[in-house]
Amino acid sequence: MEYIDIFTRDGQYTGVTRPKHDPKKRGEYYRHVLVIMKTTDSPVPGEGEGLYIVQQRSLKARFYPGMWDMTGGAVMAGELQEAAAIREVKEELDITILPEKLKLGFERIVDWDDGTGLLLSVFMCRVDVPENGFKFDPHEVNDVKVMPFHEFLYHVSDHNDEDFCNGLKEIEKKL
């Protein structure tokens, strides 16, 4: 069973740790990470559109089934966000990211209608496309593609707000 730490909206640890899938109470937030992966052979910023590794979520996923999305997941109890980002990419796509290659893109708070939410850290890095294709966890991932930034942005904009998408545009300008 996976456990997560519970935080206040302003990021203070509450001292509560609980199973990841237990219902959250009003005012409770947990940490979540996403990783934006641009291919190492993409042009440098300002010299052309980048290519991004994007995964299609499992058709059985609890949230956003079958949608093209970034790799990510919950930060486990006691885990740092950077470690969670590296772990999620390894678990879902079998890609190893060195800690020094991972950079924080932006952070934001996501509030849900029930009074709970998540503290989101969006990381960015450049990675090589695996020579023998992608190996992925079929329980979490249905497919993996490399797509140009405009296509990546189109796919993720259907389930993310304008501010989030503007953050992705900033990442494209500097990664």
C-alpha positions as CSV (number, residue, x, y, z in Angstrom):
1,M,0.0,0.0,0.0
2,E,1.3,3.5,-0.9
3,Y,1.1,6.3,1.7
4,I,1.1,10.1,1.2
5,D,1.8,13.0,3.5
6,I,-1.1,15.5,4.0
7,F,-0.4,19.2,3.9
8,T,-2.3,22.5,4.3
9,R,-2.9,24.6,1.3
10,D,0.1,26.7,2.1
11,G,2.4,23.7,2.1
12,Q,2.7,23.0,5.9
13,Y,2.9,19.3,6.8
14,T,0.0,18.4,9.0
15,G,1.7,15.4,10.7
16,V,-0.9,13.1,9.0
17,T,0.2,10.3,6.7
18,R,-2.5,8.1,5.1
19,P,-3.0,5.6,2.3
20,K,-2.8,7.3,-1.1
21,H,-6.4,6.4,-2.1
22,D,-8.1,7.2,1.1
23,P,-10.6,10.1,0.8
24,K,-9.1,13.5,1.7
25,K,-10.9,15.9,4.1
26,R,-11.7,19.5,3.4
27,G,-8.5,21.6,3.6
28,E,-6.2,18.7,3.0
29,Y,-3.7,18.8,0.1
30,Y,-1.0,16.4,-1.1
31,R,2.1,16.8,-3.2
32,H,2.0,15.7,-6.8
33,V,4.7,15.9,-9.6
34,L,4.6,16.1,-13.4
35,V,7.6,15.8,-15.6
36,I,7.9,17.5,-19.0
37,M,10.4,15.6,-21.1
38,K,11.9,17.2,-24.2
39,T,14.0,15.1,-26.5
40,T,17.8,15.8,-26.4
41,D,17.8,16.1,-30.2
42,S,15.2,18.9,-30.1
43,P,16.4,22.3,-31.3
44,V,17.7,24.7,-28.6
45,P,15.1,27.3,-27.4
46,G,14.4,29.9,-30.0
47,E,15.6,27.8,-32.9
48,G,12.6,25.7,-33.6
49,E,9.8,23.7,-32.0
50,G,10.8,21.1,-29.5
51,L,9.8,17.4,-29.5
52,Y,8.2,16.0,-26.3
53,I,7.7,12.5,-24.9
54,V,4.0,12.2,-24.1
55,Q,2.2,9.2,-22.7
56,Q,-1.4,8.1,-23.2
57,R,-2.9,7.3,-19.8
58,S,-4.3,3.8,-19.3
59,L,-7.9,3.4,-20.4
60,K,-8.6,2.2,-16.9
61,A,-7.0,5.2,-15.2
62,R,-9.1,6.8,-12.4
63,F,-8.4,10.3,-13.8
64,Y,-8.2,11.3,-17.5
65,P,-8.4,7.7,-18.9
66,G,-7.0,7.4,-22.4
67,M,-5.8,11.1,-22.5
68,W,-2.3,12.1,-23.7
69,D,-0.5,13.6,-20.7
70,M,2.8,14.1,-18.9
71,T,4.4,11.5,-16.7
72,G,3.7,12.1,-13.0
73,G,2.1,11.0,-9.8
74,A,1.8,11.5,-6.1
75,V,4.8,12.2,-3.9
76,M,5.0,9.3,-1.4
77,A,5.2,9.9,2.4
78,G,8.7,11.2,3.3
79,E,9.7,11.5,-0.3
80,L,11.2,14.7,-1.9
81,Q,9.4,16.0,-5.0
82,E,12.6,15.6,-7.2
83,A,12.9,11.9,-6.1
84,A,9.2,11.4,-6.9
85,A,9.6,12.8,-10.4
86,I,12.6,10.5,-11.1
87,R,10.7,7.5,-9.6
88,E,7.6,8.1,-11.7
89,V,9.5,8.4,-15.0
90,K,11.3,5.2,-14.2
91,E,8.2,3.3,-13.1
92,E,6.0,4.4,-16.0
93,L,8.4,4.7,-18.9
94,D,11.6,2.9,-17.8
95,I,13.6,6.1,-18.4
96,T,16.3,7.0,-16.0
97,I,16.7,10.7,-15.2
98,L,19.8,11.9,-13.4
99,P,19.0,14.3,-10.6
100,E,21.3,17.0,-12.0
101,K,19.3,16.9,-15.3
102,L,16.0,17.6,-13.6
103,K,14.9,21.3,-13.2
104,L,11.9,22.8,-11.6
105,G,9.7,24.4,-14.3
106,F,7.0,25.8,-12.0
107,E,4.8,25.1,-9.0
108,R,1.1,25.7,-8.4
109,I,-1.8,24.9,-6.2
110,V,-4.7,23.0,-7.6
111,D,-8.0,23.5,-5.7
112,W,-10.8,21.0,-6.1
113,D,-14.5,21.7,-5.6
114,D,-14.6,19.5,-2.5
115,G,-12.2,21.8,-0.6
116,T,-9.2,19.5,-1.1
117,G,-6.4,19.8,-3.7
118,L,-2.8,19.2,-4.6
119,L,0.5,21.0,-4.4
120,L,1.9,20.5,-7.9
121,S,5.6,20.7,-8.9
122,V,6.2,20.6,-12.6
123,F,9.7,19.5,-13.5
124,M,11.5,19.6,-16.9
125,C,14.4,17.8,-18.4
126,R,15.8,16.7,-21.7
127,V,16.0,12.9,-22.4
128,D,17.1,10.5,-25.1
129,V,14.5,8.6,-26.9
130,P,15.2,4.9,-26.2
131,E,16.9,3.3,-29.2
132,N,14.7,0.2,-28.9
133,G,11.5,2.0,-28.3
134,F,9.6,2.8,-25.1
135,K,9.1,0.2,-22.4
136,F,6.1,1.2,-20.3
137,D,3.9,-0.1,-17.5
138,P,0.7,-1.2,-19.2
139,H,-1.3,-0.7,-16.0
140,E,-0.5,3.0,-16.1
141,V,0.3,3.8,-19.7
142,N,-1.5,2.8,-22.9
143,D,0.9,4.2,-25.4
144,V,3.9,6.6,-25.7
145,K,4.7,9.1,-28.5
146,V,7.1,11.8,-29.4
147,M,5.2,14.8,-30.6
148,P,6.0,18.5,-31.4
149,F,5.2,21.1,-28.8
150,H,2.1,22.4,-30.4
151,E,0.5,18.9,-30.5
152,F,1.6,18.2,-26.9
153,L,0.0,21.5,-25.8
154,Y,-3.2,20.7,-27.7
155,H,-3.6,17.3,-26.0
156,V,-2.9,18.5,-22.5
157,S,-4.9,21.7,-22.8
158,D,-8.2,19.8,-22.8
159,H,-7.7,18.8,-19.1
160,N,-5.6,21.7,-17.8
161,D,-6.4,25.4,-17.4
162,E,-4.9,28.4,-19.2
163,D,-2.4,29.3,-16.5
164,F,-1.0,25.7,-16.5
165,C,-0.7,25.8,-20.3
166,N,1.1,29.2,-20.1
167,G,3.6,27.5,-17.8
168,L,4.2,24.9,-20.4
169,K,4.8,27.6,-23.0
170,E,7.4,29.1,-20.7
171,I,9.1,25.7,-20.4
172,E,9.2,25.4,-24.2
173,K,11.0,28.8,-24.4
174,K,13.7,27.7,-22.0
175,L,14.2,23.9,-22.1
